[in-house]
């Protein structure tokens, strides 16, 4: 083995345990038009803060990317309908879903691990409405820690088009 073999220290990236976790939506991020194996797609990311914390007391942050679509077959629509516990009506779909208005809403996330040679990733497999210990659905029972800073409020924030250009290596989409 070479003296130049460098490995990432997995302890630098703690991940939550697999299973069900109470969570709060803390951000909805427009990622712009990103290249995918199926061509350019407008992507968004939903970011959740879990009520569980790492060894240092910091709450875990997990996210899931979606194509920005409410088509009946889209992953985003299926995810949102599981979360709310019901399907959207045609009228609701016509009006649209404001993802910003969902920030602060509680959820129960099913987290699974995806292991690579480099590290273990925590992925959101599914979502359900959040229920308290009495089994009652609670929309705003959990509160965020206040440590997470929304992407659009961070120093160096890039608008979706600029971010997409960076990710797509300057290719026209």
Secondary structure, DSSP 8 states (H G I E B T S, - for coil): --TT-----GGGS----SEEEEEEEEEEEEEEEEEETTEEEEEEEEEEEEEEE-TTS-EEEEEEEEES---TT-HHHHHHHHHHTS---HHHHHH---GGGGTT-EEEEEEEEEE-SS-EEEEEEEEE--B-TTS-B-SSSS---S----GGGSTT---HHHHHHHHTTT---
